[in-house]
Amino acid sequence: MSRKIIAFTGGGTGGHVFPGLAVAEQILKTNRDVDIHWIGSSKGMEKEIVERYQLPFHAIPAGKLRRYFSLLNFVDVFKIIGGFFASLYILKHLHIRVLFSKGGFVTVPPAAAARVLGIPVITHDSDLDPGLATRINAKFARIILVPYRESMENFARKERVIVTGNPVRSEILQGDPEKARLFFKIPQGKKIVLVLGGSQGARKINDIMASVVSRLVPEVYIIHQMGKRNFVESTVEGYYTTPFFTDMLPHVLAAADIVVSRAGAGTLWESGVMGKASLLIPLGMESSRGDQILNAEYFADHHAAVVLGSSPSPDMLYNAVHTLLEDDKKIKLLGDAALRLCNRDASDKIALIIQQNS
């Protein structure tokens, strides 16, 4: 029997890669006659992540899609065209049965190429409000997958839209809090605050944390993922910093009492399926399209997180953390609401849909 080959595409941030890997993991776990290849940017962060999961990676040129005027748009048009022809060759050469697009600008050329070749396209967006790449890919897609019922309103042909939730890697669900406590030597009873700035870190969160660490550390242990670009090794006892978590993240997340983070869909969902109370500092309009603000407001409206705004003062952050630390009932209420909002079986649902269309 010839093996089915499925192509995945996505990149730019961890939020476009890790959820896709969760789906790939589920497909490979349940079907031994399938191979999965990943199409991503030749210069993006996705190559390193995907190859760590031992999936074949195919690099294509990738141009950014901008909603505003920029001279770079003219340069990137040629990159997008190059990505389209590179994708045509990859998809045809590998005899791809279906293309799954997880998001990011790099996905548009493969989705367009798949449509030209008659290959089914399935696209998934993790945010409440889909990004420009997903809106374009929706024109090529046989099926559009969204996280929330409210997200369906963004698409004209709702018969092609399925609500699945957001996929989460199985390792996240298997975190052991005791492993984290042993690794960091955190005594029982000491509460833990986990600070996440996204896959590439967040300078604003790092700066705010630097201003409040000395006030928080006596009452809590802080574990802070800072990002590679802005990493500063901590010299404060009870405050651990790291550029990026890999194997330890599931255990740290399981151990955390409070998560301070951006409002990227992937981070929100990983915290949600683990029933964590979150304090959210969404990326603002000055450096994003506003998707994190909408994500944060959605969770706040469902009493599943507390939103501090895009530019909270150090005092605001300190007071929010301190108040929650003193209120175990509030921590539980937030975590329970997040758990109700975030289903754990999205990877299974999406994997089944992909295989049914291959």
C-alpha positions as CSV (number, residue, x, y, z in Angstrom):
1,M,0.0,0.0,0.0
2,S,1.4,3.4,-0.9
3,R,1.8,5.9,1.9
4,K,-0.3,9.0,2.1
5,I,1.6,12.2,2.3
6,I,0.0,15.2,4.0
7,A,1.5,18.7,3.9
8,F,1.3,21.1,6.8
9,T,2.2,24.8,6.4
10,G,2.5,27.6,9.0
11,G,5.1,29.8,10.6
12,G,6.3,33.1,11.8
13,T,5.6,32.5,15.5
14,G,5.2,29.6,17.8
15,G,1.5,30.1,17.8
16,H,1.4,29.1,14.1
17,V,3.7,26.1,14.6
18,F,3.0,24.3,17.9
19,P,-0.8,23.9,17.4
20,G,0.0,22.4,13.9
21,L,2.5,20.0,15.5
22,A,-0.2,18.9,18.0
23,V,-2.4,17.9,15.0
24,A,0.5,16.2,13.2
25,E,1.3,14.3,16.4
26,Q,-2.3,13.0,16.6
27,I,-2.4,11.9,12.9
28,L,0.9,10.0,13.2
29,K,-0.2,8.4,16.4
30,T,-3.4,7.0,14.9
31,N,-2.3,6.3,11.3
32,R,1.0,4.5,10.5
33,D,0.4,4.8,6.7
34,V,0.8,8.6,6.7
35,D,3.9,10.8,6.3
36,I,3.7,14.5,7.2
37,H,5.9,17.2,5.5
38,W,6.1,20.8,6.6
39,I,6.3,23.8,4.3
40,G,7.6,27.0,5.9
41,S,9.8,30.0,5.5
42,S,13.4,29.7,4.6
43,K,14.2,32.4,7.3
44,G,11.5,31.7,9.9
45,M,11.7,30.2,13.4
46,E,9.5,27.2,12.3
47,K,12.4,25.3,10.7
48,E,14.2,24.7,14.0
49,I,11.0,23.8,15.8
50,V,9.7,21.4,13.2
51,E,13.0,19.6,12.7
52,R,13.1,19.1,16.5
53,Y,10.0,17.0,16.0
54,Q,11.7,15.1,13.3
55,L,9.3,16.1,10.4
56,P,10.7,16.8,6.9
57,F,10.9,20.5,6.3
58,H,10.7,22.3,3.0
59,A,11.7,25.9,2.9
60,I,10.1,28.4,0.5
61,P,10.5,32.2,0.1
62,A,7.9,34.1,2.1
63,G,6.8,37.7,1.8
64,K,4.8,39.6,4.4
65,L,1.2,40.6,3.7
66,R,0.6,44.2,4.9
67,R,-2.7,46.1,5.2
68,Y,-0.8,49.4,4.9
69,F,1.3,51.0,2.2
70,S,5.0,50.2,2.3
71,L,7.7,50.0,-0.3
72,L,8.5,46.6,1.1
73,N,5.2,45.3,-0.4
74,F,6.8,45.6,-3.8
75,V,9.8,43.4,-2.8
76,D,7.6,40.9,-1.0
77,V,5.4,40.4,-4.0
78,F,8.3,38.7,-5.7
79,K,8.9,36.6,-2.6
80,I,5.3,35.5,-2.6
81,I,5.4,34.6,-6.3
82,G,8.6,32.6,-5.7
83,G,6.9,30.9,-2.7
84,F,4.0,30.0,-5.0
85,F,6.2,28.3,-7.6
86,A,8.3,26.6,-5.0
87,S,5.1,25.2,-3.4
88,L,3.8,24.0,-6.7
89,Y,6.9,21.9,-7.2
90,I,6.9,20.6,-3.6
91,L,3.2,19.6,-3.6
92,K,3.3,18.0,-7.0
93,H,6.7,16.2,-6.5
94,L,5.6,14.7,-3.1
95,H,2.1,13.8,-4.4
96,I,0.5,15.6,-1.5
97,R,-3.1,14.4,-0.7
98,V,-4.2,17.4,1.4
99,L,-2.7,20.6,2.7
100,F,-3.3,21.8,6.3
101,S,-2.7,25.5,6.8
102,K,-2.1,26.7,10.4
103,G,-1.5,30.4,9.8
104,G,1.1,33.0,9.1
105,F,2.1,34.8,5.9
106,V,4.1,31.8,4.6
107,T,0.9,29.7,4.2
108,V,-0.6,31.8,1.4
109,P,1.6,30.5,-1.5
110,P,1.2,26.8,-0.6
111,A,-2.6,27.3,-0.2
112,A,-2.8,29.0,-3.6
113,A,-0.6,26.3,-5.2
114,A,-2.7,23.5,-3.7
115,R,-5.8,25.0,-5.2
116,V,-4.3,25.2,-8.6
117,L,-3.3,21.5,-8.3
118,G,-6.7,20.4,-7.1
119,I,-5.4,19.4,-3.7
120,P,-7.9,19.9,-0.8
121,V,-6.9,22.8,1.5
122,I,-8.0,22.8,5.2
123,T,-7.2,26.0,7.1
124,H,-7.3,26.7,10.8
125,D,-7.1,30.0,12.6
126,S,-6.5,30.1,16.4
127,D,-7.7,33.7,17.1
128,L,-11.2,34.9,17.7
129,D,-10.8,37.2,14.7
130,P,-8.9,35.5,11.8
131,G,-5.8,37.1,10.4
132,L,-5.3,38.3,6.8
133,A,-3.5,35.2,5.7
134,T,-6.4,33.0,6.9
135,R,-9.0,35.3,5.2
136,I,-7.1,34.9,1.9
137,N,-6.6,31.1,2.4
138,A,-10.3,30.8,3.1
139,K,-10.9,31.5,-0.6
140,F,-8.8,28.4,-1.5
141,A,-10.0,26.2,1.3
142,R,-12.5,23.3,1.2
143,I,-12.9,23.5,5.0
144,I,-12.3,26.4,7.4
145,L,-11.7,25.5,11.1
146,V,-12.2,28.1,13.9
147,P,-11.8,28.0,17.7
148,Y,-15.1,29.7,18.7
149,R,-18.7,29.7,17.5
150,E,-18.4,33.5,17.3
151,S,-15.5,33.2,14.8
152,M,-17.9,31.8,12.2
153,E,-19.3,35.2,11.6
154,N,-16.1,36.3,9.9
155,F,-16.8,34.0,6.9
156,A,-19.5,34.3,4.3
157,R,-19.9,30.6,3.4
158,K,-20.6,29.2,6.8
159,E,-21.4,25.8,5.5
160,R,-17.6,25.3,5.0
161,V,-16.8,26.4,8.6
162,I,-16.4,24.0,11.5
163,V,-15.8,24.9,15.2
164,T,-13.1,22.7,16.6
165,G,-11.3,24.7,19.4
166,N,-7.5,25.1,19.3
167,P,-5.1,22.1,19.2
168,V,-2.7,21.6,22.1
169,R,0.3,19.3,22.2
170,S,-0.3,16.2,24.3
171,E,2.8,16.9,26.3
172,I,1.2,20.0,27.7
173,L,-1.6,17.9,29.1
174,Q,0.9,15.6,30.8
175,G,2.7,18.2,32.9
176,D,3.7,17.1,36.4
177,P,3.8,19.9,38.9
178,E,6.1,18.0,41.2
179,K,8.8,17.7,38.5
180,A,8.8,21.5,38.3
181,R,9.0,22.0,42.1
182,L,11.9,19.5,42.3
183,F,13.7,21.1,39.4
184,F,13.5,24.6,40.7
185,K,13.7,23.5,44.4
186,I,10.4,25.2,45.2
187,P,9.0,24.3,48.7
188,Q,5.5,22.9,49.0
189,G,3.0,25.6,49.8
190,K,5.0,28.3,47.9
191,K,2.8,29.7,45.1
192,I,4.3,30.0,41.6
193,V,3.8,32.7,39.1
194,L,4.7,31.8,35.5
195,V,5.4,34.7,33.1
196,L,5.2,34.1,29.4
197,G,5.9,36.7,26.7
198,G,5.2,34.4,23.7
199,S,7.6,32.4,21.7
200,Q,9.8,35.4,21.0
201,G,9.5,37.1,24.3
202,A,8.0,40.5,25.2
203,R,10.3,43.4,26.1
204,K,7.4,45.4,27.7
205,I,6.5,42.5,30.0
206,N,10.2,41.9,30.8
207,D,10.6,45.6,31.8
208,I,7.5,45.6,34.0
209,M,8.6,42.4,35.7
210,A,12.0,43.9,36.4
211,S,10.3,46.7,38.3
212,V,8.2,44.4,40.5
213,V,10.3,41.3,41.1
214,S,11.8,42.6,44.4
215,R,8.3,43.2,45.8
216,L,6.9,39.9,44.7
217,V,9.7,37.4,45.4
218,P,9.3,37.2,49.1
219,E,5.7,35.9,48.7
220,V,5.9,33.9,45.5
221,Y,8.4,32.0,43.2
222,I,8.5,33.5,39.7
223,I,9.5,31.6,36.6
224,H,9.9,33.9,33.6
225,Q,10.3,33.0,29.9
226,M,11.9,36.2,28.5
227,G,12.7,35.4,24.9
228,K,16.1,35.0,23.3
229,R,16.5,38.6,22.1
230,N,15.9,40.2,25.5
231,F,17.2,37.5,27.9
232,V,18.8,38.6,31.1
233,E,19.9,36.0,33.6
234,S,18.4,36.4,37.0
235,T,20.6,37.0,40.0
236,V,17.6,37.2,42.4
237,E,16.8,34.1,44.5
238,G,13.2,33.0,43.9
239,Y,13.2,34.5,40.4
240,Y,14.2,32.2,37.5
241,T,14.6,33.4,34.0
242,T,15.1,31.5,30.7
243,P,15.1,32.4,27.1
244,F,12.7,29.7,26.0
245,F,11.1,26.6,27.5
246,T,11.1,23.3,25.7
247,D,10.7,20.1,27.7
248,M,10.1,21.8,31.0
249,L,7.1,24.0,30.0
250,P,4.4,21.4,30.6
251,H,5.6,20.8,34.1
252,V,6.0,24.5,34.9
253,L,2.6,25.2,33.5
254,A,1.1,22.4,35.6
255,A,2.7,23.8,38.7
256,A,1.8,27.5,38.2
257,D,-0.9,29.1,40.3
258,I,-1.0,32.2,38.1
259,V,0.1,32.8,34.5
260,V,1.0,36.3,33.4
261,S,1.2,36.4,29.6
262,R,0.4,38.0,26.3
263,A,-3.0,37.0,24.8
264,G,-1.7,35.0,21.9
265,A,-4.3,32.2,21.1
266,G,-1.8,29.4,21.7
267,T,-0.7,30.6,25.1
268,L,-4.3,31.3,26.2
269,W,-5.5,27.8,25.1
270,E,-2.5,26.0,26.8
271,S,-3.2,27.8,30.0
272,G,-6.9,27.2,29.6
273,V,-6.8,23.5,29.1
274,M,-4.7,23.3,32.3
275,G,-7.2,25.4,34.2
276,K,-4.9,28.2,35.1
277,A,-5.8,31.7,36.3
278,S,-4.3,34.2,33.8
279,L,-3.4,37.9,34.0
280,L,-3.3,39.1,30.4
281,I,-1.2,41.9,28.9
282,P,-2.2,41.7,25.2
283,L,0.0,43.1,22.4
284,G,-1.4,46.5,21.5
285,M,-2.5,48.1,18.2
286,E,0.9,49.8,17.8
287,S,2.5,46.5,17.0
288,S,-0.3,44.2,16.0
289,R,-3.7,44.0,14.2
290,G,-5.4,43.9,17.6
291,D,-6.1,40.1,17.6
292,Q,-4.6,39.7,21.1
293,I,-6.9,42.5,22.5
294,L,-9.9,40.6,21.1
295,N,-8.7,37.3,22.5
296,A,-8.1,38.8,25.9
297,E,-11.5,40.6,25.9
298,Y,-13.2,37.3,25.0
299,F,-11.7,35.4,27.9
300,A,-12.5,38.3,30.3
301,D,-16.1,38.4,29.1
302,H,-16.3,34.7,30.0
303,H,-14.7,35.4,33.4
304,A,-11.8,33.2,32.4
305,A,-9.0,35.8,32.8
306,V,-8.2,39.2,34.1
307,V,-7.0,41.8,31.5
308,L,-4.4,44.4,32.6
309,G,-4.3,46.2,29.3
310,S,-1.5,46.5,26.8
311,S,0.6,48.9,28.9
312,P,0.0,48.3,32.6
313,S,2.1,50.1,35.1
314,P,4.4,48.1,37.5
315,D,2.0,49.0,40.3
316,M,-1.0,47.6,38.3
317,L,0.8,44.3,37.7
318,Y,2.0,44.0,41.3
319,N,-1.5,44.8,42.7
320,A,-3.1,42.3,40.4
321,V,-0.7,39.5,41.2
322,H,-0.8,40.3,44.9
323,T,-4.6,40.4,45.0
324,L,-4.9,37.0,43.3
325,L,-2.3,35.4,45.6
326,E,-4.5,36.4,48.5
327,D,-7.7,34.9,47.0
328,D,-7.5,31.2,46.3
329,K,-11.2,31.2,45.5
330,K,-10.7,33.7,42.7
331,I,-7.8,31.7,41.3
332,K,-10.0,28.6,41.1
333,L,-12.9,30.5,39.6
334,L,-10.7,31.9,36.8
335,G,-9.1,28.5,36.2
336,D,-12.4,26.6,36.1
337,A,-13.9,29.2,33.6
338,A,-10.9,28.9,31.4
339,L,-11.1,25.1,31.4
340,R,-14.8,25.3,30.4
341,L,-13.9,27.6,27.5
342,C,-11.0,25.5,26.2
343,N,-11.7,22.0,25.0
344,R,-8.9,19.4,25.1
345,D,-9.9,17.3,22.1
346,A,-9.3,19.9,19.2
347,S,-6.3,18.0,18.0
348,D,-8.4,14.8,17.6
349,K,-11.2,16.6,15.8
350,I,-8.8,18.3,13.3
351,A,-6.8,15.2,12.7
352,L,-9.9,13.3,11.8
353,I,-11.1,16.0,9.4
354,I,-7.8,16.1,7.7
355,Q,-7.7,12.3,7.3
356,Q,-11.3,12.2,6.0
357,N,-10.3,14.6,3.2
358,S,-7.0,13.0,2.2
